[in-house]
Amino acid sequence: MNNVFAELPLSPMPAEQLLELLAQPGLRIERIVSTGQSSPPGFWYEQALGEWVLLLQGEALLRFEDEPQARHLKAGDYVDIAPRRRHRVDWTPPEQASIWLAVHYGSAADRG
């Protein structure tokens, strides 16, 4: 596959679809397709590496623990998430695919 819009799911899925597009030391790029998924109640991502995400298609509510309200992302919006910054996905619409491009960056030493 050489197109981020190729092989998209045709209907809602029970879980997000993750596809690694590139992996190099200190860098991983993946496509994430959401069809109504959100983070489980009380769950927060707290990743050792930085993550830059771009919403290519769809919408999402992205919440950071240190902000009072979720950010409403639409196609074209991006955000850089610092390592260990707690965040979660509060909502993605079930009637359309939300396609994310996620770039994880940092060194193996940062994972500790």
N, C-alpha and C positions, 0 to 999 in steps of 0.2 A: 504494500500500500504506500503510495506517495501523495496522498491527498487526505487532509484531516476530516473531510466530509464524506469520505468513502466508507462503505460498510457500516452505516449507521443503523441502529436498531429501528425496526418498523413500528414497534408498539412499546407501551410501557414495560419496563423490566423490573424484576424484584429487587435488584441491586444496581448501583452505578456500574458502568462499563469503563474499565481502565485499560489503556493501551499504551505501552511504553514505545515512544517514537525514537528516542536516542538516549544512550547512556554512555557517559565518559567519566573519568575520574573528576569528582567535584561538580558534576552536572548530570541531571536527568530531566528529560522532557517527556511529558505524557499527555495524552488526550483523555479527558474524562467526559463521559456522556451521562447526564442525569435526566431522568424522566419521572419527576415527582419525588425523588429521594431527598432526605434531609438527615442531619446528624441525629442520633438517638437522644432522647431527653437526658439532660445532665452531662452529655459527652462533649468534651472539648479536644480539638487537635492541639497538640503542643509539640511541634516537630523540632528536631535538633538542627535541621538545615533551613536556610531561607527558602521562600517559595514566592515566585512571581506568577500570578494567574491573570489570564485574559479570558473574558467571556466572549467567545466567538459568535454564539447564537443563543437566543433564549433570554431568560431572566433568572435571578436568584436573590435571596436575602442572605447576606454574609454578615455574621455577627462576630464582634471582637469582645472579649470579656471586659476590656478596659474602656469600652464605649457604651453610652447609654442606649443607643438604638442600632438596629441592624442597618447595614448599607444595602440599598436596593440597586443591584447591578443589572445593567442591560447590555445588549450586544455592543461590543467595542470597549466596555469598561475594563480596567485592569487595576490591580493592587499588588503592592510588594509587601509580603508578610515576613516580618523579622523572625529569626530563629527564636523558638520558645514562646512566641506570642500566641496566647490561647485564642482560638477562633472555632467557629462552627458554621455549618450551613443550616439556616432555619427553614428554608423553603426553596423548591424549584417547581415550576408548573408541570402537572402530570400530563397535560394535553399537548406538550411540545418538548422536543429534546433541547436541553441546555448543554451546549458544548463548551468545555473549558480547555484551554491550553495551559498546562502547569509546568513551570520551569523550577526545579529544585536545584539549589546551588549551595556550595560550601565544600569544605574538605572533610575527609574521613575523620580527622581529629575533632571536628565540630560535632560529631555524632555522639560523643561520650557523655 
